[in-house]
């Protein structure tokens, strides 16, 4: 766990230990919360698992849904959020469950839990992943480092030669490359994938085809009244680093393609990566222009009445794989950690 994550975990624990989650939740949690999930599967012990941050266990999902009910939240579909924000204050806070990227384990492990709790949920689809042609570079990077004692590659003008023998060295190498990719131009992802292709023998089946739901599986999923299908672009790019025309094609094109394949309207969008560096005012406008009713970011926070005027910049709270504890969950659901983080700003645009 990084220093930043250790510090945040300590803060969550302190909030629960001091009772601040109980004392301040009435003002901190606003109208409700949109929770963000990625993968859900049983934990596989490993000394090197940098993407563990993106997954929780089915057991923790079950516990979280029980806690939502216990804390008085009403679990509602994403479609209901605009109306709830437009209505009068009062009553129970709402919770919305969203899952990014369209991983197959969402159906295998999460859906049975969601059905047991009668909880509606939204899955945001990256269309290239559903086609089986997309590249989950963060997973490919983890697997390449896990399989090699040294990582040598070129990113832009920089040549990296990183040891990766021990778990610590592997984590350091992953962090170094991940930071450079996320902080660089969009084509740095292509540079990384080319380097990984050179370093490792590619499997006959693509990683996306193995990990993500295909269109046949999505058709079955879309037939459920409890499931909302949303869009998550075509290729999962960093949108702010694309020209407006290309960014609009990623946003609007994913909507049109999913609607064509599944025969149902797509009303909601999730920005890949979703933080302020990649999803800002221009991207919010493009999502609105593409015809989406709402769009969600990864900016942390609860949803307040003021967000009714910013439906294409909705915050979410990440169900982070590093914080699968009762105290952390209680703090996150209270909204208290985000009061200081957002400096009192409700709608971040």
Kinemage of the C-alpha trace (Angstrom):
@kinemage 1
@onewidth
@group {chain A} dominant
@subgroup {mainchain}
@vectorlist {calphas} color= white
{ca unk a 1} P 0.000 0.000 0.000
{ca unk a 2} L 1.400 3.430 -0.947
{ca unk a 3} L 1.977 6.206 1.591
{ca unk a 4} L -1.031 8.081 0.199
{ca unk a 5} L -3.272 5.063 0.642
{ca unk a 6} L -1.903 4.380 4.136
{ca unk a 7} L -2.634 7.981 5.094
{ca unk a 8} L -6.160 7.793 3.706
{ca unk a 9} L -6.778 4.479 5.454
{ca unk a 10} L -5.635 6.003 8.746
{ca unk a 11} L -8.019 8.894 8.179
{ca unk a 12} L -10.938 6.561 7.542
{ca unk a 13} L -10.131 4.635 10.702
{ca unk a 14} L -9.910 7.841 12.756
{ca unk a 15} L -13.263 9.052 11.466
{ca unk a 16} L -14.953 5.832 12.541
{ca unk a 17} L -13.052 5.603 15.848
{ca unk a 18} L -13.983 9.142 16.923
{ca unk a 19} L -17.609 8.794 15.869
{ca unk a 20} L -17.317 11.622 13.336
{ca unk a 21} L -19.110 9.467 10.779
{ca unk a 22} L -22.160 9.497 13.065
{ca unk a 23} L -22.005 13.131 14.202
{ca unk a 24} L -21.428 14.743 10.810
{ca unk a 25} L -23.142 12.429 8.346
{ca unk a 26} L -26.366 14.476 8.253
{ca unk a 27} L -24.538 17.321 6.498
{ca unk a 28} L -21.780 15.311 4.816
{ca unk a 29} L -23.696 12.720 2.825
{ca unk a 30} L -26.114 15.049 1.044
{ca unk a 31} L -28.880 13.434 -0.999
{ca unk a 32} L -26.999 10.194 -1.606
{ca unk a 33} L -23.959 8.463 -3.009
{ca unk a 34} L -22.942 6.798 -6.270
{ca unk a 35} L -20.609 3.881 -5.561
{ca unk a 36} L -17.970 2.819 -8.075
{ca unk a 37} L -16.870 -0.794 -8.482
{ca unk a 38} L -14.649 -2.525 -11.013
{ca unk a 39} L -13.876 -6.196 -10.440
{ca unk a 40} L -15.589 -8.532 -7.956
{ca unk a 41} L -14.026 -11.934 -7.343
{ca unk a 42} L -12.606 -14.085 -4.529
{ca unk a 43} L -9.228 -12.822 -3.377
{ca unk a 44} L -6.228 -14.658 -4.770
{ca unk a 45} L -3.267 -14.210 -2.391
{ca unk a 46} L -0.261 -12.715 -4.162
{ca unk a 47} L 2.895 -10.886 -3.151
{ca unk a 48} L 2.505 -8.607 -6.199
{ca unk a 49} L -1.001 -7.366 -7.029
{ca unk a 50} L -0.895 -3.660 -7.936
{ca unk a 51} L -4.381 -3.773 -9.461
{ca unk a 52} L -5.897 -5.141 -6.253
{ca unk a 53} L -7.085 -1.579 -5.735
{ca unk a 54} L -9.648 -2.240 -8.494
{ca unk a 55} L -11.280 -5.309 -6.971
{ca unk a 56} L -13.295 -6.384 -3.966
{ca unk a 57} L -14.497 -9.784 -2.851
{ca unk a 58} L -18.100 -11.023 -3.171
{ca unk a 59} L -18.148 -11.272 0.623
{ca unk a 60} L -17.333 -7.584 1.003
{ca unk a 61} L -19.908 -6.634 -1.626
{ca unk a 62} L -22.513 -8.578 0.346
{ca unk a 63} L -21.440 -6.810 3.545
{ca unk a 64} L -21.506 -3.369 1.848
{ca unk a 65} L -25.036 -3.866 0.528
{ca unk a 66} L -26.176 -4.936 3.970
{ca unk a 67} L -24.559 -1.850 5.500
{ca unk a 68} L -26.284 0.408 2.981
{ca unk a 69} L -29.672 -0.899 4.098
{ca unk a 70} L -28.620 -0.716 7.761
{ca unk a 71} L -27.537 2.913 7.366
{ca unk a 72} L -30.866 3.844 5.817
{ca unk a 73} L -29.856 4.161 2.170
{ca unk a 74} L -32.358 3.309 -0.554
{ca unk a 75} L -30.618 1.559 -3.457
{ca unk a 76} L -31.998 3.056 -6.668
{ca unk a 77} L -31.172 2.789 -10.391
{ca unk a 78} L -29.079 5.524 -12.002
{ca unk a 79} L -32.118 6.496 -14.078
{ca unk a 80} L -33.803 7.746 -10.898
{ca unk a 81} L -31.056 10.165 -9.840
{ca unk a 82} L -32.148 13.295 -11.791
{ca unk a 83} L -35.657 13.073 -10.362
{ca unk a 84} L -34.357 12.493 -6.843
{ca unk a 85} L -32.108 15.556 -7.081
{ca unk a 86} L -34.926 17.698 -8.461
{ca unk a 87} L -37.291 16.709 -5.655
{ca unk a 88} L -37.585 18.107 -2.169
{ca unk a 89} L -34.989 17.392 0.468
{ca unk a 90} L -35.788 14.903 3.193
{ca unk a 91} L -36.454 11.227 3.319
{ca unk a 92} L -33.916 8.460 2.939
{ca unk a 93} L -30.589 9.063 1.187
{ca unk a 94} L -30.081 7.081 -2.009
{ca unk a 95} L -27.258 4.822 -3.166
{ca unk a 96} L -26.464 3.913 -6.783
{ca unk a 97} L -24.233 0.958 -7.699
{ca unk a 98} L -22.018 1.338 -10.781
{ca unk a 99} L -19.478 -1.081 -12.283
{ca unk a 100} L -16.871 0.093 -14.807
{ca unk a 101} L -15.350 -1.683 -17.836
{ca unk a 102} L -17.705 -4.691 -18.103
{ca unk a 103} L -15.692 -7.422 -16.400
{ca unk a 104} L -17.072 -10.949 -16.653
{ca unk a 105} L -16.691 -11.470 -12.908
{ca unk a 106} L -19.400 -8.832 -12.401
{ca unk a 107} L -21.855 -11.430 -13.682
{ca unk a 108} L -20.158 -14.478 -12.205
{ca unk a 109} L -19.623 -13.187 -8.673
{ca unk a 110} L -21.344 -9.809 -8.195
{ca unk a 111} L -24.715 -10.450 -9.831
{ca unk a 112} L -25.755 -13.304 -7.491
{ca unk a 113} L -25.071 -11.020 -4.525
{ca unk a 114} L -26.953 -8.135 -6.131
{ca unk a 115} L -29.915 -10.389 -6.893
{ca unk a 116} L -29.992 -11.621 -3.313
{ca unk a 117} L -30.212 -8.012 -2.113
{ca unk a 118} L -32.636 -7.038 -4.908
{ca unk a 119} L -30.265 -4.227 -5.792
{ca unk a 120} L -30.375 -2.490 -9.190
{ca unk a 121} L -27.011 -1.741 -10.768
{ca unk a 122} L -25.355 -0.122 -13.772
{ca unk a 123} L -22.491 -1.549 -15.822
{ca unk a 124} L -20.489 0.812 -18.046
{ca unk a 125} L -19.245 -0.875 -21.225
{ca unk a 126} L -16.051 -0.124 -23.130
{ca unk a 127} L -17.035 -1.360 -26.572
{ca unk a 128} L -13.589 -2.556 -27.673
{ca unk a 129} L -13.451 -4.718 -24.545
{ca unk a 130} L -16.822 -6.239 -25.442
{ca unk a 131} L -15.536 -6.828 -28.987
{ca unk a 132} L -12.564 -8.662 -27.488
{ca unk a 133} L -10.089 -6.353 -29.242
{ca unk a 134} L -9.401 -3.766 -26.525
{ca unk a 135} L -6.263 -3.578 -24.432
{ca unk a 136} L -6.405 -3.452 -20.631
{ca unk a 137} L -2.914 -1.996 -20.390
{ca unk a 138} L -2.846 -1.852 -16.571
{ca unk a 139} L -3.492 -5.605 -16.391
{ca unk a 140} L -1.022 -6.375 -19.174
{ca unk a 141} L 1.603 -4.295 -17.382
{ca unk a 142} L 1.052 -6.180 -14.122
{ca unk a 143} L 1.366 -9.551 -15.865
{ca unk a 144} L 4.513 -8.524 -17.754
{ca unk a 145} L 6.252 -7.356 -14.601
{ca unk a 146} L 5.136 -10.454 -12.692
{ca unk a 147} L 6.683 -12.688 -15.361
{ca unk a 148} L 10.056 -10.923 -15.696
{ca unk a 149} L 13.020 -10.119 -13.461
{ca unk a 150} L 13.724 -6.905 -15.361
{ca unk a 151} L 11.565 -4.527 -17.373
{ca unk a 152} L 13.221 -2.667 -20.237
{ca unk a 153} L 11.163 -0.391 -22.454
{ca unk a 154} L 10.993 3.036 -24.079
{ca unk a 155} L 8.231 5.509 -23.252
{ca unk a 156} L 8.418 8.607 -25.383
{ca unk a 157} L 12.029 9.788 -25.228
{ca unk a 158} L 12.781 7.936 -22.005
{ca unk a 159} L 14.443 4.539 -21.841
{ca unk a 160} L 13.550 2.580 -18.690
{ca unk a 161} L 15.559 -0.333 -17.362
{ca unk a 162} L 13.969 -1.433 -14.088
{ca unk a 163} L 14.740 -4.443 -11.880
{ca unk a 164} L 11.693 -6.552 -10.986
{ca unk a 165} L 13.007 -9.554 -9.073
{ca unk a 166} L 11.389 -9.043 -5.680
{ca unk a 167} L 7.805 -8.010 -4.883
{ca unk a 168} L 9.056 -4.575 -3.813
{ca unk a 169} L 11.020 -4.094 -7.017
{ca unk a 170} L 8.024 -5.203 -9.051
{ca unk a 171} L 5.763 -2.707 -7.283
{ca unk a 172} L 8.304 0.070 -7.773
{ca unk a 173} L 8.576 -0.742 -11.474
{ca unk a 174} L 4.805 -0.839 -11.871
{ca unk a 175} L 4.396 2.517 -10.116
{ca unk a 176} L 7.115 4.143 -12.214
{ca unk a 177} L 5.627 3.000 -15.530
{ca unk a 178} L 2.011 3.600 -14.495
{ca unk a 179} L 2.814 7.177 -13.428
{ca unk a 180} L 4.557 7.934 -16.712
{ca unk a 181} L 1.727 6.480 -18.782
{ca unk a 182} L -1.043 8.291 -16.904
{ca unk a 183} L 0.890 11.541 -16.876
{ca unk a 184} L 1.921 11.457 -20.505
{ca unk a 185} L 0.105 11.893 -23.823
{ca unk a 186} L -2.493 9.377 -24.962
{ca unk a 187} L -0.095 7.738 -27.417
{ca unk a 188} L 2.128 6.707 -24.503
{ca unk a 189} L -0.340 3.879 -23.904
{ca unk a 190} L 0.358 2.689 -27.450
{ca unk a 191} L 4.114 2.955 -26.748
{ca unk a 192} L 3.673 0.805 -23.658
{ca unk a 193} L 1.593 -1.825 -25.425
{ca unk a 194} L 4.112 -2.063 -28.268
{ca unk a 195} L 6.874 -2.552 -25.713
{ca unk a 196} L 4.900 -5.211 -23.865
{ca unk a 197} L 4.203 -7.015 -27.143
{ca unk a 198} L 7.944 -7.114 -27.815
{ca unk a 199} L 8.749 -8.311 -24.301
{ca unk a 200} L 6.161 -11.061 -23.984
{ca unk a 201} L 4.674 -13.710 -26.213
{ca unk a 202} L 1.054 -12.728 -26.816
{ca unk a 203} L -1.575 -15.366 -25.893
{ca unk a 204} L -3.885 -16.649 -28.622
{ca unk a 205} L -6.915 -15.206 -26.831
{ca unk a 206} L -6.869 -11.511 -26.016
{ca unk a 207} L -6.945 -10.421 -22.419
{ca unk a 208} L -10.145 -8.441 -22.987
{ca unk a 209} L -11.806 -11.500 -24.445
{ca unk a 210} L -10.897 -13.476 -21.348
{ca unk a 211} L -11.766 -10.876 -18.718
{ca unk a 212} L -14.654 -8.888 -20.173
{ca unk a 213} L -18.239 -9.648 -21.124
{ca unk a 214} L -18.879 -10.235 -24.808
{ca unk a 215} L -21.945 -9.002 -26.680
{ca unk a 216} L -23.874 -12.243 -26.259
{ca unk a 217} L -23.377 -12.092 -22.504
{ca unk a 218} L -24.303 -8.415 -22.494
{ca unk a 219} L -27.530 -9.150 -24.365
{ca unk a 220} L -28.507 -11.578 -21.612
{ca unk a 221} L -27.559 -9.035 -18.968
{ca unk a 222} L -29.466 -6.228 -20.650
{ca unk a 223} L -32.658 -8.292 -20.550
{ca unk a 224} L -32.759 -7.939 -16.750
{ca unk a 225} L -34.933 -5.144 -15.378
{ca unk a 226} L -32.431 -4.604 -12.562
{ca unk a 227} L -29.514 -3.850 -14.894
{ca unk a 228} L -28.770 -0.572 -16.657
{ca unk a 229} L -26.224 -0.575 -19.473
{ca unk a 230} L -24.100 2.554 -19.756
{ca unk a 231} L -21.257 3.641 -22.038
{ca unk a 232} L -17.569 3.936 -21.149
{ca unk a 233} L -16.095 4.979 -24.538
{ca unk a 234} L -14.813 2.808 -27.373
{ca unk a 235} L -11.145 2.323 -26.405
{ca unk a 236} L -10.934 3.593 -22.771
{ca unk a 237} L -8.727 6.633 -23.539
{ca unk a 238} L -7.721 9.658 -21.474
{ca unk a 239} L -10.320 11.928 -23.057
{ca unk a 240} L -8.756 15.297 -22.215
{ca unk a 241} L -5.661 14.282 -24.201
{ca unk a 242} L -7.664 13.796 -27.394
{ca unk a 243} L -8.840 16.407 -29.860
{ca unk a 244} L -12.496 17.390 -29.554
{ca unk a 245} L -13.563 15.458 -32.661
{ca unk a 246} L -11.879 12.234 -31.544
{ca unk a 247} L -13.111 12.637 -27.967
{ca unk a 248} L -16.664 13.120 -29.218
{ca unk a 249} L -16.359 10.006 -31.364
{ca unk a 250} L -15.248 8.023 -28.300
{ca unk a 251} L -18.155 9.345 -26.219
{ca unk a 252} L -20.995 9.480 -28.724
{ca unk a 253} L -19.708 6.563 -30.772
{ca unk a 254} L -19.780 4.210 -27.810
{ca unk a 255} L -23.393 5.212 -27.132
{ca unk a 256} L -24.458 4.558 -30.715
{ca unk a 257} L -22.601 1.248 -30.955
{ca unk a 258} L -24.021 -0.171 -27.722
{ca unk a 259} L -27.526 0.902 -28.750
{ca unk a 260} L -27.043 -0.824 -32.097
{ca unk a 261} L -25.736 -4.051 -30.547
{ca unk a 262} L -28.189 -4.309 -27.659
{ca unk a 263} L -31.253 -2.596 -29.093
{ca unk a 264} L -31.845 -0.362 -26.090
{ca unk a 265} L -31.278 3.294 -25.294
{ca unk a 266} L -28.067 4.176 -23.478
{ca unk a 267} L -28.662 7.128 -21.147
{ca unk a 268} L -25.596 7.187 -18.902
{ca unk a 269} L -21.835 7.579 -19.351
{ca unk a 270} L -18.705 7.055 -17.237
{ca unk a 271} L -15.466 8.902 -18.051
{ca unk a 272} L -12.464 6.542 -18.197
{ca unk a 273} L -10.053 7.315 -15.337
{ca unk a 274} L -12.497 10.108 -14.526
{ca unk a 275} L -10.315 12.440 -12.444
{ca unk a 276} L -9.908 16.196 -13.110
{ca unk a 277} L -6.840 15.622 -15.282
{ca unk a 278} L -8.857 13.710 -17.897
{ca unk a 279} L -12.500 14.760 -17.395
{ca unk a 280} L -13.254 18.465 -17.188
{ca unk a 281} L -15.615 21.086 -18.533
{ca unk a 282} L -15.030 20.177 -22.196
{ca unk a 283} L -15.711 16.483 -21.593
{ca unk a 284} L -18.816 17.288 -19.524
{ca unk a 285} L -20.127 19.333 -22.448
{ca unk a 286} L -19.377 16.577 -24.946
{ca unk a 287} L -21.270 14.016 -22.862
{ca unk a 288} L -24.237 16.370 -22.684
{ca unk a 289} L -24.025 17.018 -26.426
{ca unk a 290} L -23.923 13.264 -27.123
{ca unk a 291} L -27.334 12.922 -25.486
{ca unk a 292} L -26.473 11.317 -22.159
{ca unk a 293} L -28.791 12.104 -19.256
{ca unk a 294} L -26.013 11.705 -16.677
{ca unk a 295} L -22.277 11.149 -16.685
{ca unk a 296} L -20.163 10.059 -13.738
{ca unk a 297} L -16.590 10.907 -12.825
{ca unk a 298} L -14.157 9.396 -10.331
{ca unk a 299} L -14.021 12.657 -8.369
{ca unk a 300} L -14.691 11.510 -4.816
{ca unk a 301} L -17.727 12.764 -2.963
{ca unk a 302} L -21.404 12.339 -2.235
{ca unk a 303} L -24.215 13.750 -4.367
{ca unk a 304} L -25.952 16.947 -3.222
{ca unk a 305} L -28.960 18.886 -4.446
{ca unk a 306} L -26.640 21.305 -6.284
{ca unk a 307} L -25.615 18.459 -8.573
{ca unk a 308} L -29.000 18.686 -10.295
{ca unk a 309} L -27.377 21.426 -12.390
{ca unk a 310} L -24.276 19.325 -13.032
{ca unk a 311} L -25.645 15.939 -14.057
{ca unk a 312} L -22.690 15.329 -16.371
{ca unk a 313} L -20.129 15.818 -13.604
{ca unk a 314} L -21.440 13.531 -10.886
{ca unk a 315} L -18.949 12.359 -8.219
{ca unk a 316} L -18.573 8.786 -7.045
{ca unk a 317} L -17.146 6.969 -4.060
{ca unk a 318} L -14.755 4.156 -4.959
{ca unk a 319} L -15.174 0.785 -3.309
{ca unk a 320} L -11.426 0.388 -3.159
{ca unk a 321} L -9.917 -3.052 -2.725
{ca unk a 322} L -7.459 -1.680 -0.176
{ca unk a 323} L -10.175 -0.546 2.236
{ca unk a 324} L -12.396 -3.592 2.709
{ca unk a 325} L -13.149 -2.991 6.385
{ca unk a 326} L -16.249 -2.064 8.350
{ca unk a 327} L -14.710 1.143 9.712
{ca unk a 328} L -13.595 2.313 6.254
{ca unk a 329} L -16.991 1.569 4.748
{ca unk a 330} L -18.826 3.417 7.504
{ca unk a 331} L -16.612 6.458 7.011
{ca unk a 332} L -17.068 6.459 3.229
{ca unk a 333} L -20.833 6.116 3.470
{ca unk a 334} L -20.982 9.009 5.942
{ca unk a 335} L -19.461 11.416 3.420
{ca unk a 336} L -17.215 12.902 6.107
{ca unk a 337} L -13.852 12.157 4.390
{ca unk a 338} L -14.862 14.298 1.427
{ca unk a 339} L -15.824 17.469 3.300
{ca unk a 340} L -12.189 18.479 3.697
{ca unk a 341} L -11.053 16.844 0.450
{ca unk a 342} L -13.437 18.913 -1.655
{ca unk a 343} L -13.007 22.068 0.500
{ca unk a 344} L -16.750 22.419 0.746
{ca unk a 345} L -17.264 22.429 -3.025
{ca unk a 346} L -20.272 20.367 -3.971
{ca unk a 347} L -20.387 20.458 -7.759
{ca unk a 348} L -16.831 20.349 -9.092
{ca unk a 349} L -16.648 21.686 -12.627
